[in-house]
Amino acid sequence: MTCVICKTGNCKPGKTHFSTFVKDAFVVVKNVAASICGNCGEAYYDTTTVDHIQKQVEQAYNNTEEVEVMKV
Ligand SMILES: [Zn+2]
């Protein structure tokens, strides 16, 4: 698959860190399976992975009011 961001890179399966802000917290989910662009590094996640990430992020947020790092 060709990257939709840079339109030149090829995306290959790999692992990346997903990070996001949830209200007042910054949540990082480590070692997330994704397709990663070899050119710009943009990561693409499948729907199953996105569901999983969202659950991890919710759990992390509910367990702390500060920074949390989750491993999947
Ligand atoms: Zn790209």
N, CA, C, O and the ligand as a Tripos MOL2 file, in Angstrom:
@<TRIPOS>MOLECULE
protein
  289   287    73     0     0
PROTEIN
NO_CHARGES

@<TRIPOS>ATOM
      1 N           0.8450   -1.2010    0.0000 N.3       1 MET1
      2 CA          0.0000    0.0000    0.0000 C.3       1 MET1
      3 C           0.8830    1.2560    0.0000 C.2       1 MET1
      4 O           1.8990    1.3200    0.6930 O.2       1 MET1
      5 N           0.4750    2.2340   -0.7820 N.am      2 THR2
      6 CA          1.2240    3.4860   -0.8550 C.3       2 THR2
      7 C           0.6990    4.4600    0.1980 C.2       2 THR2
      8 O          -0.5080    4.5720    0.4100 O.2       2 THR2
      9 N           1.6150    5.1540    0.8450 N.am      3 CYS3
     10 CA          1.2730    6.1040    1.9010 C.3       3 CYS3
     11 C           0.3990    7.2400    1.3510 C.2       3 CYS3
     12 O           0.7120    7.8130    0.3070 O.2       3 CYS3
     13 N          -0.6920    7.5650    2.0510 N.am      4 VAL4
     14 CA         -1.5660    8.6440    1.5880 C.3       4 VAL4
     15 C          -1.0700   10.0190    2.0440 C.2       4 VAL4
     16 O          -1.5480   11.0470    1.5640 O.2       4 VAL4
     17 N          -0.1130   10.0310    2.9690 N.am      5 ILE5
     18 CA          0.4140   11.3120    3.4550 C.3       5 ILE5
     19 C           1.4730   11.8590    2.4950 C.2       5 ILE5
     20 O           1.3480   12.9790    2.0000 O.2       5 ILE5
     21 N           2.5230   11.0580    2.2340 N.am      6 CYS6
     22 CA          3.6050   11.5500    1.3810 C.3       6 CYS6
     23 C           3.4520   11.0740   -0.0690 C.2       6 CYS6
     24 O           4.1080   11.5940   -0.9710 O.2       6 CYS6
     25 N           2.5810   10.0800   -0.2830 N.am      7 LYS7
     26 CA          2.2530    9.5710   -1.6170 C.3       7 LYS7
     27 C           3.4370    8.9560   -2.3610 C.2       7 LYS7
     28 O           3.3440    8.6930   -3.5600 O.2       7 LYS7
     29 N           4.5420    8.7270   -1.6640 N.am      8 THR8
     30 CA          5.6860    8.0840   -2.3120 C.3       8 THR8
     31 C           6.1540    6.8460   -1.5630 C.2       8 THR8
     32 O           6.6950    5.9190   -2.1660 O.2       8 THR8
     33 N           5.9460    6.8270   -0.2460 N.am      9 GLY9
     34 CA          6.4620    5.7320    0.5740 C.3       9 GLY9
     35 C           5.6130    4.4810    0.4630 C.2       9 GLY9
     36 O           4.4160    4.5440    0.1800 O.2       9 GLY9
     37 N           6.2610    3.3310    0.6930 N.am     10 ASN10
     38 CA          5.5500    2.0670    0.7890 C.3      10 ASN10
     39 C           5.3710    1.6890    2.2510 C.2      10 ASN10
     40 O           6.2960    1.8310    3.0500 O.2      10 ASN10
     41 N           4.1740    1.2040    2.6040 N.am     11 CYS11
     42 CA          3.9010    0.8580    3.9890 C.3      11 CYS11
     43 C           4.1720   -0.6270    4.2210 C.2      11 CYS11
     44 O           3.7240   -1.4840    3.4600 O.2      11 CYS11
     45 N           4.9080   -0.9050    5.2780 N.am     12 LYS12
     46 CA          5.2350   -2.2790    5.6200 C.3      12 LYS12
     47 C           4.8130   -2.5560    7.0570 C.2      12 LYS12
     48 O           4.8060   -1.6510    7.8920 O.2      12 LYS12
     49 N           4.4560   -3.8250    7.3480 N.am     13 PRO13
     50 CA          4.0760   -4.1740    8.7190 C.3      13 PRO13
     51 C           5.2250   -3.9500    9.6840 C.2      13 PRO13
     52 O           6.3790   -4.2460    9.3750 O.2      13 PRO13
     53 N           4.8970   -3.4220   10.8600 N.am     14 GLY14
     54 CA          5.9250   -3.1870   11.8770 C.3      14 GLY14
     55 C           5.2720   -2.8510   13.2000 C.2      14 GLY14
     56 O           4.0650   -3.0170   13.3730 O.2      14 GLY14
     57 N           6.0950   -2.3670   14.1440 N.am     15 LYS15
     58 CA          5.5980   -1.9710   15.4610 C.3      15 LYS15
     59 C           5.9110   -0.4950   15.6690 C.2      15 LYS15
     60 O           6.9500    0.0110   15.2460 O.2      15 LYS15
     61 N           4.9790    0.1740   16.3340 N.am     16 THR16
     62 CA          5.2030    1.5860   16.6120 C.3      16 THR16
     63 C           4.5990    1.9400   17.9660 C.2      16 THR16
     64 O           3.9270    1.1160   18.5860 O.2      16 THR16
     65 N           4.8370    3.1530   18.4180 N.am     17 HIS17
     66 CA          4.1940    3.6420   19.6360 C.3      17 HIS17
     67 C           3.0370    4.5430   19.2420 C.2      17 HIS17
     68 O           3.1810    5.4280   18.3980 O.2      17 HIS17
     69 N           1.9020    4.3120   19.8560 N.am     18 PHE18
     70 CA          0.7470    5.1630   19.6160 C.3      18 PHE18
     71 C           0.5950    6.0950   20.8100 C.2      18 PHE18
     72 O           0.5510    5.6390   21.9520 O.2      18 PHE18
     73 N           0.5130    7.4020   20.5520 N.am     19 SER19
     74 CA          0.3570    8.3350   21.6630 C.3      19 SER19
     75 C          -0.7850    9.2910   21.3740 C.2      19 SER19
     76 O          -1.0260    9.6800   20.2310 O.2      19 SER19
     77 N          -1.4810    9.6590   22.4410 N.am     20 THR20
     78 CA         -2.6180   10.5510   22.2690 C.3      20 THR20
     79 C          -2.9000   11.3100   23.5590 C.2      20 THR20
     80 O          -2.5170   10.8690   24.6430 O.2      20 THR20
     81 N          -3.5590   12.4350   23.4430 N.am     21 PHE21
     82 CA         -4.0240   13.1680   24.6170 C.3      21 PHE21
     83 C          -5.4550   12.7530   24.9300 C.2      21 PHE21
     84 O          -6.3070   12.7250   24.0420 O.2      21 PHE21
     85 N          -5.7170   12.4330   26.1920 N.am     22 VAL22
     86 CA         -7.0740   12.1580   26.6450 C.3      22 VAL22
     87 C          -7.3730   13.1620   27.7500 C.2      22 VAL22
     88 O          -6.8370   13.0620   28.8540 O.2      22 VAL22
     89 N          -8.2270   14.1230   27.4470 N.am     23 LYS23
     90 CA         -8.5260   15.1950   28.3840 C.3      23 LYS23
     91 C          -7.2240   15.8270   28.8880 C.2      23 LYS23
     92 O          -6.5420   16.5260   28.1380 O.2      23 LYS23
     93 N          -6.8740   15.5750   30.1840 N.am     24 ASP24
     94 CA         -5.6820   16.2090   30.7370 C.3      24 ASP24
     95 C          -4.5060   15.2440   30.8340 C.2      24 ASP24
     96 O          -3.5190   15.5410   31.5080 O.2      24 ASP24
     97 N          -4.5970   14.0920   30.1690 N.am     25 ALA25
     98 CA         -3.5320   13.0930   30.2750 C.3      25 ALA25
     99 C          -2.9120   12.8020   28.9110 C.2      25 ALA25
    100 O          -3.5630   12.9260   27.8740 O.2      25 ALA25
    101 N          -1.6410   12.4110   28.9390 N.am     26 PHE26
    102 CA         -0.9530   11.9960   27.7240 C.3      26 PHE26
    103 C          -0.7040   10.5000   27.8340 C.2      26 PHE26
    104 O          -0.0110   10.0470   28.7450 O.2      26 PHE26
    105 N          -1.2620    9.7430   26.9200 N.am     27 VAL27
    106 CA         -1.2080    8.2840   27.0080 C.3      27 VAL27
    107 C          -0.3660    7.7280   25.8540 C.2      27 VAL27
    108 O          -0.5400    8.1090   24.6960 O.2      27 VAL27
    109 N           0.5510    6.8160   26.2010 N.am     28 VAL28
    110 CA          1.3620    6.1420   25.1920 C.3      28 VAL28
    111 C           1.0830    4.6470   25.2470 C.2      28 VAL28
    112 O           1.1710    4.0340   26.3120 O.2      28 VAL28
    113 N           0.7500    4.0640   24.1140 N.am     29 VAL29
    114 CA          0.6160    2.6160   24.0210 C.3      29 VAL29
    115 C           1.8130    2.1100   23.2150 C.2      29 VAL29
    116 O           2.0090    2.4840   22.0580 O.2      29 VAL29
    117 N           2.6130    1.2420   23.8620 N.am     30 LYS30
    118 CA          3.8620    0.7980   23.2240 C.3      30 LYS30
    119 C           3.6590   -0.4240   22.3480 C.2      30 LYS30
    120 O           2.7330   -1.2070   22.5560 O.2      30 LYS30
    121 N           4.5410   -0.5760   21.3620 N.am     31 ASN31
    122 CA          4.5950   -1.7830   20.5310 C.3      31 ASN31
    123 C           3.2610   -2.1440   19.9050 C.2      31 ASN31
    124 O           2.7740   -3.2650   20.0480 O.2      31 ASN31
    125 N           2.6830   -1.1880   19.2160 N.am     32 VAL32
    126 CA          1.4190   -1.4010   18.5320 C.3      32 VAL32
    127 C           1.7000   -1.8740   17.1000 C.2      32 VAL32
    128 O           2.5110   -1.2810   16.3890 O.2      32 VAL32
    129 N           1.0250   -2.9390   16.6940 N.am     33 ALA33
    130 CA          1.1820   -3.4380   15.3260 C.3      33 ALA33
    131 C           0.5500   -2.4500   14.3560 C.2      33 ALA33
    132 O          -0.5850   -2.0160   14.5490 O.2      33 ALA33
    133 N           1.2950   -2.0970   13.3080 N.am     34 ALA34
    134 CA          0.7890   -1.1260   12.3430 C.3      34 ALA34
    135 C           1.5010   -1.3190   11.0120 C.2      34 ALA34
    136 O           2.5380   -1.9780   10.9320 O.2      34 ALA34
    137 N           0.9200   -0.7280    9.9670 N.am     35 SER35
    138 CA          1.6340   -0.5890    8.7070 C.3      35 SER35
    139 C           2.3340    0.7510    8.7400 C.2      35 SER35
    140 O           1.6990    1.7830    8.9560 O.2      35 SER35
    141 N           3.6320    0.7420    8.5290 N.am     36 ILE36
    142 CA          4.4010    1.9710    8.7050 C.3      36 ILE36
    143 C           5.0360    2.3850    7.3850 C.2      36 ILE36
    144 O           5.6520    1.5680    6.6990 O.2      36 ILE36
    145 N           4.8850    3.6450    7.0370 N.am     37 CYS37
    146 CA          5.4670    4.1850    5.8130 C.3      37 CYS37
    147 C           6.9850    4.2400    5.9400 C.2      37 CYS37
    148 O           7.5170    4.7800    6.9100 O.2      37 CYS37
    149 N           7.6820    3.6750    4.9450 N.am     38 GLY38
    150 CA          9.1420    3.6700    4.9690 C.3      38 GLY38
    151 C           9.7310    5.0370    4.6830 C.2      38 GLY38
    152 O          10.9190    5.2590    4.9190 O.2      38 GLY38
    153 N           8.9280    5.9500    4.1820 N.am     39 ASN39
    154 CA          9.4160    7.2790    3.8200 C.3      39 ASN39
    155 C           9.1940    8.2980    4.9310 C.2      39 ASN39
    156 O          10.1510    8.9000    5.4190 O.2      39 ASN39
    157 N           7.9310    8.5000    5.3400 N.am     40 CYS40
    158 CA          7.6400    9.5530    6.3170 C.3      40 CYS40
    159 C           7.3330    9.0000    7.7100 C.2      40 CYS40
    160 O           7.2720    9.7620    8.6760 O.2      40 CYS40
    161 N           7.1390    7.6760    7.8240 N.am     41 GLY41
    162 CA          6.9260    7.0870    9.1430 C.3      41 GLY41
    163 C           5.4820    7.1030    9.6110 C.2      41 GLY41
    164 O           5.1970    6.7110   10.7430 O.2      41 GLY41
    165 N           4.5650    7.5490    8.7600 N.am     42 GLU42
    166 CA          3.1510    7.5300    9.1240 C.3      42 GLU42
    167 C           2.7140    6.0870    9.3920 C.2      42 GLU42
    168 O           3.0750    5.1740    8.6490 O.2      42 GLU42
    169 N           1.9360    5.8910   10.4580 N.am     43 ALA43
    170 CA          1.4870    4.5440   10.8220 C.3      43 ALA43
    171 C           0.0060    4.3770   10.5340 C.2      43 ALA43
    172 O          -0.8020    5.2640   10.8070 O.2      43 ALA43
    173 N          -0.3330    3.2210    9.9750 N.am     44 TYR44
    174 CA         -1.7350    2.8960    9.6940 C.3      44 TYR44
    175 C          -2.1210    1.6830   10.5120 C.2      44 TYR44
    176 O          -1.4050    0.6820   10.5340 O.2      44 TYR44
    177 N          -3.2700    1.7760   11.1940 N.am     45 TYR45
    178 CA         -3.7150    0.7040   12.0700 C.3      45 TYR45
    179 C          -4.9680    0.0580   11.4930 C.2      45 TYR45
    180 O          -5.8040    0.7410   10.9010 O.2      45 TYR45
    181 N          -5.1020   -1.2620   11.6620 N.am     46 ASP46
    182 CA         -6.3580   -1.8880   11.2430 C.3      46 ASP46
    183 C          -7.4210   -1.6940   12.3290 C.2      46 ASP46
    184 O          -7.1090   -1.2940   13.4510 O.2      46 ASP46
    185 N          -8.6730   -1.9800   11.9830 N.am     47 THR47
    186 CA         -9.7890   -1.6660   12.8920 C.3      47 THR47
    187 C          -9.7020   -2.4270   14.2070 C.2      47 THR47
    188 O         -10.0300   -1.8840   15.2620 O.2      47 THR47
    189 N          -9.2570   -3.6960   14.1480 N.am     48 THR48
    190 CA         -9.1150   -4.4790   15.3760 C.3      48 THR48
    191 C          -8.1070   -3.8170   16.3040 C.2      48 THR48
    192 O          -8.3390   -3.7000   17.5070 O.2      48 THR48
    193 N          -6.9950   -3.3890   15.7390 N.am     49 THR49
    194 CA         -5.9460   -2.7400   16.5240 C.3      49 THR49
    195 C          -6.4390   -1.4310   17.1200 C.2      49 THR49
    196 O          -6.1430   -1.1180   18.2730 O.2      49 THR49
    197 N          -7.1880   -0.6710   16.3380 N.am     50 VAL50
    198 CA         -7.7160    0.6120   16.8220 C.3      50 VAL50
    199 C          -8.6430    0.3880   18.0160 C.2      50 VAL50
    200 O          -8.5650    1.1160   19.0050 O.2      50 VAL50
    201 N          -9.5260   -0.6240   17.9290 N.am     51 ASP51
    202 CA        -10.4080   -0.9590   19.0520 C.3      51 ASP51
    203 C          -9.5860   -1.2770   20.2920 C.2      51 ASP51
    204 O          -9.8820   -0.8140   21.3940 O.2      51 ASP51
    205 N          -8.5350   -2.0890   20.0830 N.am     52 HIS52
    206 CA         -7.6710   -2.4960   21.1820 C.3      52 HIS52
    207 C          -6.9800   -1.2800   21.8050 C.2      52 HIS52
    208 O          -6.9360   -1.1350   23.0260 O.2      52 HIS52
    209 N          -6.4500   -0.4240   20.9590 N.am     53 ILE53
    210 CA         -5.7600    0.7860   21.4340 C.3      53 ILE53
    211 C          -6.7130    1.6420   22.2600 C.2      53 ILE53
    212 O          -6.3510    2.1340   23.3290 O.2      53 ILE53
    213 N          -7.9460    1.8180   21.7520 N.am     54 GLN54
    214 CA         -8.9130    2.6730   22.4580 C.3      54 GLN54
    215 C          -9.2060    2.1290   23.8480 C.2      54 GLN54
    216 O          -9.3400    2.8950   24.8020 O.2      54 GLN54
    217 N          -9.3070    0.7840   23.9670 N.am     55 LYS55
    218 CA         -9.5440    0.1820   25.2840 C.3      55 LYS55
    219 C          -8.3530    0.4300   26.1990 C.2      55 LYS55
    220 O          -8.5210    0.7800   27.3670 O.2      55 LYS55
    221 N          -7.1350    0.2470   25.6580 N.am     56 GLN56
    222 CA         -5.9210    0.4640   26.4490 C.3      56 GLN56
    223 C          -5.8490    1.9120   26.9330 C.2      56 GLN56
    224 O          -5.4990    2.1810   28.0820 O.2      56 GLN56
    225 N          -6.1810    2.8250   26.0450 N.am     57 VAL57
    226 CA         -6.1220    4.2540   26.3740 C.3      57 VAL57
    227 C          -7.1360    4.5830   27.4660 C.2      57 VAL57
    228 O          -6.8220    5.3110   28.4080 O.2      57 VAL57
    229 N          -8.3650    4.0420   27.3410 N.am     58 GLU58
    230 CA         -9.3960    4.2660   28.3610 C.3      58 GLU58
    231 C          -8.9540    3.7300   29.7040 C.2      58 GLU58
    232 O          -9.0940    4.4030   30.7260 O.2      58 GLU58
    233 N          -8.4120    2.5010   29.7060 N.am     59 GLN59
    234 CA         -7.9370    1.8850   30.9420 C.3      59 GLN59
    235 C          -6.8490    2.7400   31.5630 C.2      59 GLN59
    236 O          -6.8610    3.0050   32.7650 O.2      59 GLN59
    237 N          -5.9090    3.1670   30.7350 N.am     60 ALA60
    238 CA         -4.8040    3.9670   31.2340 C.3      60 ALA60
    239 C          -5.3310    5.2410   31.8630 C.2      60 ALA60
    240 O          -4.8880    5.6520   32.9350 O.2      60 ALA60
    241 N          -6.2870    5.8620   31.1790 N.am     61 TYR61
    242 CA         -6.8170    7.1220   31.6930 C.3      61 TYR61
    243 C          -7.5570    6.9160   33.0050 C.2      61 TYR61
    244 O          -7.4510    7.7340   33.9190 O.2      61 TYR61
    245 N          -8.3080    5.8200   33.0970 N.am     62 ASN62
    246 CA         -9.0800    5.5630   34.3060 C.3      62 ASN62
    247 C          -8.2030    5.1770   35.4900 C.2      62 ASN62
    248 O          -8.6090    5.3180   36.6430 O.2      62 ASN62
    249 N          -6.9980    4.6880   35.2010 N.am     63 ASN63
    250 CA         -6.1140    4.2210   36.2640 C.3      63 ASN63
    251 C          -5.1920    5.3010   36.8020 C.2      63 ASN63
    252 O          -4.5780    5.1240   37.8550 O.2      63 ASN63
    253 N          -5.0910    6.3920   36.1090 N.am     64 THR64
    254 CA         -4.1920    7.4430   36.5720 C.3      64 THR64
    255 C          -4.6690    8.7910   36.0720 C.2      64 THR64
    256 O          -5.3870    8.8840   35.0760 O.2      64 THR64
    257 N          -4.2610    9.8270   36.7730 N.am     65 GLU65
    258 CA         -4.6050   11.1610   36.3080 C.3      65 GLU65
    259 C          -3.4020   11.8190   35.6690 C.2      65 GLU65
    260 O          -3.4600   12.9750   35.2480 O.2      65 GLU65
    261 N          -2.2940   11.0630   35.6000 N.am     66 GLU66
    262 CA         -1.0950   11.6170   34.9770 C.3      66 GLU66
    263 C          -0.6620   10.7480   33.8030 C.2      66 GLU66
    264 O          -1.4870   10.0980   33.1610 O.2      66 GLU66
    265 N           0.6370   10.7430   33.5310 N.am     67 VAL67
    266 CA          1.1410   10.0030   32.3740 C.3      67 VAL67
    267 C           1.1020    8.5000   32.6370 C.2      67 VAL67
    268 O           1.4430    8.0370   33.7260 O.2      67 VAL67
    269 N           0.6900    7.7660   31.6420 N.am     68 GLU68
    270 CA          0.6630    6.3210   31.7610 C.3      68 GLU68
    271 C           1.2340    5.6940   30.4960 C.2      68 GLU68
    272 O           0.9710    6.1680   29.3900 O.2      68 GLU68
    273 N           2.0100    4.6390   30.6550 N.am     69 VAL69
    274 CA          2.5430    3.9140   29.5090 C.3      69 VAL69
    275 C           2.0090    2.4980   29.5370 C.2      69 VAL69
    276 O           2.1230    1.8050   30.5480 O.2      69 VAL69
    277 N           1.4340    2.0720   28.4440 N.am     70 MET70
    278 CA          0.8400    0.7380   28.3810 C.3      70 MET70
    279 C           1.6010   -0.1210   27.3860 C.2      70 MET70
    280 O           2.0110    0.3590   26.3290 O.2      70 MET70
    281 N           1.7880   -1.3810   27.7220 N.am     71 LYS71
    282 CA          2.3360   -2.3360   26.7650 C.3      71 LYS71
    283 C           1.2180   -3.2310   26.2460 C.2      71 LYS71
    284 O           0.3420   -3.6450   27.0060 O.2      71 LYS71
    285 N           1.2500   -3.5230   24.9770 N.am     72 VAL72
    286 CA          0.2250   -4.4170   24.4210 C.3      72 VAL72
    287 C           0.8690   -5.7030   23.9180 C.2      72 VAL72
    288 O           0.1740   -6.5850   23.4130 O.2      72 VAL72
    289 ZN          4.5740    8.3700    3.9070 Zn       73 ZN73
@<TRIPOS>BOND
     1     1     2 1
     2     2     3 1
     3     3     4 2
     4     3     5 am
     5     5     6 1
     6     6     7 1
     7     7     8 2
     8     7     9 am
     9     9    10 1
    10    10    11 1
    11    11    12 2
    12    11    13 am
    13    13    14 1
    14    14    15 1
    15    15    16 2
    16    15    17 am
    17    17    18 1
    18    18    19 1
    19    19    20 2
    20    19    21 am
    21    21    22 1
    22    22    23 1
    23    23    24 2
    24    23    25 am
    25    25    26 1
    26    26    27 1
    27    27    28 2
    28    27    29 am
    29    29    30 1
    30    30    31 1
    31    31    32 2
    32    31    33 am
    33    33    34 1
    34    34    35 1
    35    35    36 2
    36    35    37 am
    37    37    38 1
    38    38    39 1
    39    39    40 2
    40    39    41 am
    41    41    42 1
    42    42    43 1
    43    43    44 2
    44    43    45 am
    45    45    46 1
    46    46    47 1
    47    47    48 2
    48    47    49 am
    49    49    50 1
    50    50    51 1
    51    51    52 2
    52    51    53 am
    53    53    54 1
    54    54    55 1
    55    55    56 2
    56    55    57 am
    57    57    58 1
    58    58    59 1
    59    59    60 2
    60    59    61 am
    61    61    62 1
    62    62    63 1
    63    63    64 2
    64    63    65 am
    65    65    66 1
    66    66    67 1
    67    67    68 2
    68    67    69 am
    69    69    70 1
    70    70    71 1
    71    71    72 2
    72    71    73 am
    73    73    74 1
    74    74    75 1
    75    75    76 2
    76    75    77 am
    77    77    78 1
    78    78    79 1
    79    79    80 2
    80    79    81 am
    81    81    82 1
    82    82    83 1
    83    83    84 2
    84    83    85 am
    85    85    86 1
    86    86    87 1
    87    87    88 2
    88    87    89 am
    89    89    90 1
    90    90    91 1
    91    91    92 2
    92    91    93 am
    93    93    94 1
    94    94    95 1
    95    95    96 2
    96    95    97 am
    97    97    98 1
    98    98    99 1
    99    99   100 2
   100    99   101 am
   101   101   102 1
   102   102   103 1
   103   103   104 2
   104   103   105 am
   105   105   106 1
   106   106   107 1
   107   107   108 2
   108   107   109 am
   109   109   110 1
   110   110   111 1
   111   111   112 2
   112   111   113 am
   113   113   114 1
   114   114   115 1
   115   115   116 2
   116   115   117 am
   117   117   118 1
   118   118   119 1
   119   119   120 2
   120   119   121 am
   121   121   122 1
   122   122   123 1
   123   123   124 2
   124   123   125 am
   125   125   126 1
   126   126   127 1
   127   127   128 2
   128   127   129 am
   129   129   130 1
   130   130   131 1
   131   131   132 2
   132   131   133 am
   133   133   134 1
   134   134   135 1
   135   135   136 2
   136   135   137 am
   137   137   138 1
   138   138   139 1
   139   139   140 2
   140   139   141 am
   141   141   142 1
   142   142   143 1
   143   143   144 2
   144   143   145 am
   145   145   146 1
   146   146   147 1
   147   147   148 2
   148   147   149 am
   149   149   150 1
   150   150   151 1
   151   151   152 2
   152   151   153 am
   153   153   154 1
   154   154   155 1
   155   155   156 2
   156   155   157 am
   157   157   158 1
   158   158   159 1
   159   159   160 2
   160   159   161 am
   161   161   162 1
   162   162   163 1
   163   163   164 2
   164   163   165 am
   165   165   166 1
   166   166   167 1
   167   167   168 2
   168   167   169 am
   169   169   170 1
   170   170   171 1
   171   171   172 2
   172   171   173 am
   173   173   174 1
   174   174   175 1
   175   175   176 2
   176   175   177 am
   177   177   178 1
   178   178   179 1
   179   179   180 2
   180   179   181 am
   181   181   182 1
   182   182   183 1
   183   183   184 2
   184   183   185 am
   185   185   186 1
   186   186   187 1
   187   187   188 2
   188   187   189 am
   189   189   190 1
   190   190   191 1
   191   191   192 2
   192   191   193 am
   193   193   194 1
   194   194   195 1
   195   195   196 2
   196   195   197 am
   197   197   198 1
   198   198   199 1
   199   199   200 2
   200   199   201 am
   201   201   202 1
   202   202   203 1
   203   203   204 2
   204   203   205 am
   205   205   206 1
   206   206   207 1
   207   207   208 2
   208   207   209 am
   209   209   210 1
   210   210   211 1
   211   211   212 2
   212   211   213 am
   213   213   214 1
   214   214   215 1
   215   215   216 2
   216   215   217 am
   217   217   218 1
   218   218   219 1
   219   219   220 2
   220   219   221 am
   221   221   222 1
   222   222   223 1
   223   223   224 2
   224   223   225 am
   225   225   226 1
   226   226   227 1
   227   227   228 2
   228   227   229 am
   229   229   230 1
   230   230   231 1
   231   231   232 2
   232   231   233 am
   233   233   234 1
   234   234   235 1
   235   235   236 2
   236   235   237 am
   237   237   238 1
   238   238   239 1
   239   239   240 2
   240   239   241 am
   241   241   242 1
   242   242   243 1
   243   243   244 2
   244   243   245 am
   245   245   246 1
   246   246   247 1
   247   247   248 2
   248   247   249 am
   249   249   250 1
   250   250   251 1
   251   251   252 2
   252   251   253 am
   253   253   254 1
   254   254   255 1
   255   255   256 2
   256   255   257 am
   257   257   258 1
   258   258   259 1
   259   259   260 2
   260   259   261 am
   261   261   262 1
   262   262   263 1
   263   263   264 2
   264   263   265 am
   265   265   266 1
   266   266   267 1
   267   267   268 2
   268   267   269 am
   269   269   270 1
   270   270   271 1
   271   271   272 2
   272   271   273 am
   273   273   274 1
   274   274   275 1
   275   275   276 2
   276   275   277 am
   277   277   278 1
   278   278   279 1
   279   279   280 2
   280   279   281 am
   281   281   282 1
   282   282   283 1
   283   283   284 2
   284   283   285 am
   285   285   286 1
   286   286   287 1
   287   287   288 2
@<TRIPOS>SUBSTRUCTURE
     1 MET1         2 RESIDUE 1 A MET
     2 THR2         6 RESIDUE 1 A THR
     3 CYS3        10 RESIDUE 1 A CYS
     4 VAL4        14 RESIDUE 1 A VAL
     5 ILE5        18 RESIDUE 1 A ILE
     6 CYS6        22 RESIDUE 1 A CYS
     7 LYS7        26 RESIDUE 1 A LYS
     8 THR8        30 RESIDUE 1 A THR
     9 GLY9        34 RESIDUE 1 A GLY
    10 ASN10       38 RESIDUE 1 A ASN
    11 CYS11       42 RESIDUE 1 A CYS
    12 LYS12       46 RESIDUE 1 A LYS
    13 PRO13       50 RESIDUE 1 A PRO
    14 GLY14       54 RESIDUE 1 A GLY
    15 LYS15       58 RESIDUE 1 A LYS
    16 THR16       62 RESIDUE 1 A THR
    17 HIS17       66 RESIDUE 1 A HIS
    18 PHE18       70 RESIDUE 1 A PHE
    19 SER19       74 RESIDUE 1 A SER
    20 THR20       78 RESIDUE 1 A THR
    21 PHE21       82 RESIDUE 1 A PHE
    22 VAL22       86 RESIDUE 1 A VAL
    23 LYS23       90 RESIDUE 1 A LYS
    24 ASP24       94 RESIDUE 1 A ASP
    25 ALA25       98 RESIDUE 1 A ALA
    26 PHE26      102 RESIDUE 1 A PHE
    27 VAL27      106 RESIDUE 1 A VAL
    28 VAL28      110 RESIDUE 1 A VAL
    29 VAL29      114 RESIDUE 1 A VAL
    30 LYS30      118 RESIDUE 1 A LYS
    31 ASN31      122 RESIDUE 1 A ASN
    32 VAL32      126 RESIDUE 1 A VAL
    33 ALA33      130 RESIDUE 1 A ALA
    34 ALA34      134 RESIDUE 1 A ALA
    35 SER35      138 RESIDUE 1 A SER
    36 ILE36      142 RESIDUE 1 A ILE
    37 CYS37      146 RESIDUE 1 A CYS
    38 GLY38      150 RESIDUE 1 A GLY
    39 ASN39      154 RESIDUE 1 A ASN
    40 CYS40      158 RESIDUE 1 A CYS
    41 GLY41      162 RESIDUE 1 A GLY
    42 GLU42      166 RESIDUE 1 A GLU
    43 ALA43      170 RESIDUE 1 A ALA
    44 TYR44      174 RESIDUE 1 A TYR
    45 TYR45      178 RESIDUE 1 A TYR
    46 ASP46      182 RESIDUE 1 A ASP
    47 THR47      186 RESIDUE 1 A THR
    48 THR48      190 RESIDUE 1 A THR
    49 THR49      194 RESIDUE 1 A THR
    50 VAL50      198 RESIDUE 1 A VAL
    51 ASP51      202 RESIDUE 1 A ASP
    52 HIS52      206 RESIDUE 1 A HIS
    53 ILE53      210 RESIDUE 1 A ILE
    54 GLN54      214 RESIDUE 1 A GLN
    55 LYS55      218 RESIDUE 1 A LYS
    56 GLN56      222 RESIDUE 1 A GLN
    57 VAL57      226 RESIDUE 1 A VAL
    58 GLU58      230 RESIDUE 1 A GLU
    59 GLN59      234 RESIDUE 1 A GLN
    60 ALA60      238 RESIDUE 1 A ALA
    61 TYR61      242 RESIDUE 1 A TYR
    62 ASN62      246 RESIDUE 1 A ASN
    63 ASN63      250 RESIDUE 1 A ASN
    64 THR64      254 RESIDUE 1 A THR
    65 GLU65      258 RESIDUE 1 A GLU
    66 GLU66      262 RESIDUE 1 A GLU
    67 VAL67      266 RESIDUE 1 A VAL
    68 GLU68      270 RESIDUE 1 A GLU
    69 VAL69      274 RESIDUE 1 A VAL
    70 MET70      278 RESIDUE 1 A MET
    71 LYS71      282 RESIDUE 1 A LYS
    72 VAL72      286 RESIDUE 1 A VAL
    73 ZN73       289 GROUP 0 **** ****
